[in-house]
Each structure stands twice: as structure tokens, then as C-alpha cells.
Amino acid sequence: MPTVEFEGHTFNVDEDGFIDDFKNWNEAWVRHVKQTEGIEELTDEHWKV
């Protein structure tokens, strides 16, 4: 399974780059996605699940 290393965290991801288990989600993952997707500022819409 592919992994992503970011800010000292290792995240298992699927073949599309999505985190494999919501239990592993944390704010470091959010910062990783924000950076890789080129998002400058997160809005309330980004935090809706």
C-alpha cells in the first residue's frame, strides 16, 4: 500500500491518494492535502464532512 510522509507522520493511502482509514486523519493530513491541492486558505465549506 502506498504511503505519504508529511510532518513526521506516515499515512497509508489508496491508489488514488486518499487516506485509507478515517481513524488516521489529523490536522497534519489536512495541511498535506491543502499543500498538494494548492489551497491557500481553508473555508468553512472545506471543513464540512
Secondary structure, 3 states (H helix, E strand, C coil): CCEEEECCEEEEECCCCCECCHHHCCHHHHHHHHHHHCCCCCCHHHHCC
